[in-house]
Amino acid sequence: MTHVLELKAGRAVAVPSYDFTRHARLSTPETVPARRAIIVEGILIFTDAALRGLMDIKVFVDTDADTASSAASVATSRSAAGRWSR
């Protein structure tokens, strides 16, 4: 939640990078600049009331297992190929 607060305040944050091909964090964090819109994703983000309170808009996408598996495969491929543009 600290990262969201920092980004909302207009400050960049250093976030851990993850290698999906090795299932491990990388040693060097990635600096994420503050932007007008912040997208927070994850399967449990709506369970934290304080984090929900920081969100102006909330979107929940419910999908079937095949689509979710396909999306995870794409994310893994992007991670293996390097960072993708923001």
C-alpha positions as semicolon CSV with decimal commas, in nm:
position;residue;x (nm);y (nm);z (nm)
1;M;0,000;0,000;0,000
2;T;0,298;0,229;0,056
3;H;0,373;0,229;-0,318
4;V;0,018;0,337;-0,403
5;L;0,036;0,621;-0,151
6;E;0,370;0,737;-0,292
7;L;0,245;0,723;-0,652
8;K;-0,073;0,913;-0,562
9;A;0,150;1,179;-0,401
10;G;0,336;1,216;-0,732
11;R;0,653;1,035;-0,631
12;A;0,825;0,751;-0,820
13;V;0,865;0,416;-0,645
14;A;1,112;0,127;-0,672
15;V;0,917;-0,197;-0,714
16;P;1,051;-0,551;-0,715
17;S;1,091;-0,707;-1,060
18;Y;0,984;-1,068;-1,106
19;D;1,115;-1,327;-1,349
20;F;0,820;-1,551;-1,432
21;T;1,043;-1,799;-1,616
22;R;1,249;-1,864;-1,300
23;H;0,967;-1,788;-1,054
24;A;1,195;-1,555;-0,860
25;R;1,245;-1,189;-0,783
26;L;1,527;-1,013;-0,965
27;S;1,795;-0,843;-0,758
28;T;1,740;-0,500;-0,914
29;P;1,411;-0,317;-0,852
30;E;1,237;-0,125;-1,129
31;T;1,162;0,245;-1,086
32;V;0,800;0,327;-1,169
33;P;0,725;0,696;-1,224
34;A;0,408;0,856;-1,092
35;R;0,130;0,890;-1,352
36;R;-0,219;1,036;-1,364
37;A;-0,367;0,685;-1,363
38;I;-0,244;0,394;-1,151
39;I;-0,352;0,040;-1,232
40;V;-0,328;-0,204;-0,941
41;E;-0,389;-0,566;-1,028
42;G;-0,407;-0,886;-0,830
43;I;-0,649;-1,149;-0,714
44;L;-0,679;-1,019;-0,358
45;I;-0,655;-0,640;-0,394
46;F;-1,017;-0,583;-0,295
47;T;-0,978;-0,769;0,036
48;D;-0,784;-0,481;0,195
49;A;-1,027;-0,208;0,304
50;A;-0,753;0,056;0,332
51;L;-0,628;-0,017;-0,021
52;R;-0,986;-0,011;-0,155
53;G;-1,026;0,331;0,005
54;L;-0,739;0,467;-0,206
55;M;-0,907;0,366;-0,531
56;D;-1,120;0,610;-0,727
57;I;-1,246;0,342;-0,967
58;K;-1,263;-0,033;-0,907
59;V;-1,301;-0,291;-1,184
60;F;-1,328;-0,665;-1,126
61;V;-1,284;-0,893;-1,426
62;D;-1,418;-1,245;-1,384
63;T;-1,305;-1,485;-1,654
64;D;-1,301;-1,855;-1,725
65;A;-0,994;-2,067;-1,648
66;D;-0,885;-2,099;-2,013
67;T;-0,873;-1,722;-2,062
68;A;-0,691;-1,670;-1,733
69;S;-0,436;-1,937;-1,824
70;S;-0,381;-1,776;-2,163
71;A;-0,328;-1,434;-2,003
72;A;-0,075;-1,583;-1,760
73;S;0,110;-1,737;-2,052
74;V;0,129;-1,399;-2,228
75;A;0,258;-1,234;-1,909
76;T;0,526;-1,500;-1,876
77;S;0,632;-1,450;-2,238
78;R;0,654;-1,073;-2,191
79;S;0,862;-1,117;-1,878
80;A;1,100;-1,352;-2,056
81;A;1,133;-1,111;-2,350
82;G;1,208;-0,815;-2,124
83;R;1,009;-0,519;-1,999
84;W;0,718;-0,400;-2,210
85;S;0,640;-0,038;-2,275
86;R;0,424;0,162;-2,041
